[in-house]
């Protein structure tokens, strides 16, 4: 344990100023988004809209992000990652403030579209920015720490949001609707504070290029368009399967606990926050598993281990079992995210890293956009038990297919750096 902690301390101290500022900005951004991710569809429900409106809002956000990701990648390459991230953060913050105040159905849907559109500018540049400011030898630890920190920030946002809503309702006499509205405004303010560290970023220092310049024996990845686009497409198929399955379940977890078990806002915020906290721990453990079995096998192991708990959550009628199953599934499935990012950045040439990240996120968001109305429709048609049981089952099947596909294609030795 002591050597493990010392290893992490050494890795963190080696990160440059750009990385530390970027992590601070993302902590603030993710706290704000954590509030929105848990409270916003409960806010829509409290406004009296049917489940289909939540489906439309989630789908429009994901669709807009999917549409914008490829152009955002090109803009990031052309004008620099810093200013694309800054502009995206500023405009996204404005849309969050708008969504916290206006209550018309069309306003909610259009504002969600613009949130997704400009948040894509932030999302698409993050992983390439970190890759450009890091050496390949430290990237696995860097991604694990970064994903872990932003996950913990999401914990703070989602847990704080649930607690503050109930506290405002109980101790100030506010209605649940007004409590939700003020908590959403607070979340938007925290999100906006992330702009200030971003303004202090400098142009990416291209650390890996410096490393290559001092190591003439370092093997260069092939730079041909055909080879790189093939790998990007293969990655994209796996992410499309995961995104499609995820879009059926993940956006509705708070409604799942609310509809099936009549759980309180505070409990929903707590359980979702605990899920994120367990994910953060699992992400930090990930590099140790990578050392033993390799990146691809570690990723597939995490994903496959999560699937039984997904099915348990979908079919149980016990809140305690559902909560436990959710926590274990959440931690195991998401623990593979930094590993997958590291794999993508390792097997794609430098000049295609932005495109690779754009395509991966685009297809994932397309899956979310396509499945939003499907999930809401299944729950409305079959009720809060069988509706969720069916969606969880479809998600588990897609995860099994995606994990098997990924292992077959990228688990081969000839894939080199994976």
C-alpha positions, 0 to 999 in steps of 0.5 A: 500500500505504501509503495502504491501511494508513493507511486501515485505521489510521484506521478502526480508531482510530475504533471505540468502546470497546464494539467493541474489547471485543467484538472481544477477547471474540470473539477468545478465543471463536473460539480456543476454538471453533477447537480444538473445530471441528477436534479434536472430530469426530476425538475422536469418531472416536478414541472408536470411534464410526462416522461417523454419530455425527459426523453426528448431533452436527453436525446436532444442533448446527446444528438447535438453533442454527436453532431458537433463532435467532429467539427469541434475536433477540427476546430480544436486542431485548427484554433488550439484546444485552449480557446475551444474549451474556454468558448465551449465552457462559457456558452454552456454555462449560459445555457445552464442558467437559461435552463434553470429559469425557463420552464416552457417545453420547447424552451427546455428542449431547445436549450438542452440542444445548445447545451449539448452543442457547446459542451461538445467543444469542451469534451472533444479537446480534453483527452487530446489536451492531456495527451499533448501535455504528457508522456506516453509512459505517464498517460495511464496514471494521468487518465486514471487520476483525471477521470477519478477526480472529475468523477469525485467532483460529480459525486459532490455535485449530485450528492450536494444537489439532492441534499440541498433540494430537500434542505431548502424544502424542509427548512425554508418552506420552499416548494420542491419545484422552487428548491430544484430551481435554485439548486440548478442555478447554484450548479450553473454558478459552480460550472461557470467558475471553471472558466477562470482556471481555463483562462490561465492555460498555455498552449499545449507543450507537446510533451510527447514530441519532446520525448520522441526528440530525445529518444531516437529509438522510440518506435513511431506509429504509422501515420497513414490515413488508411491505417489510422482511420481503420482503427478509429472506426473499429473503436467507434463500433465498440463505443456505439454499442456501449453508448446505445446500451448506456443510453437506455439506462444511465440517463434514467437511473434517478427516475428508476429509483424514484418510480420503482422504489419511491426514493427521496431526492436525498437518497437518489443523490446519495446513491448516485454519488456513492456510485461515482465515489466507488467508480473513482476508487476503481479507476485508481486501482485500474493501472494495477490491473493493467500491469498484470494483464494488459490494457485490453484485458483489464478493460474487458474484465471490468466490463464483463464483471459489471454485467451480472450486477446490471441484470440484478438491478434491473429485476430486483424489487428490493431497494437495498439489492438495487442500490448494491447492484447499481453501485457495483455495476457503476464502479466496474463498468466506468473503471475502464474509461481511462483505460480505454482512453489510454488505449485510443491515444496509444494506438493512433498517431498524434495527428489523428488523436483529436479525430479519434476522440471526436469519433468515439464520443460522437458515436457514444452520444448517437447511442444515447440520442437514439435510445432516449425516447425508446427507454422512456417509451418502454417504461410508459408502455410496460410500467416501472417494473417490466419497463426497466427490466427490459431496458436493463436486459437490452443494455446488458446484452449490448455490453456483452457484445461490445466487450467480446467484439473489443477483445477479439479485435484489440486483444491480439498481440499484433496491435502492438502498444495495446 
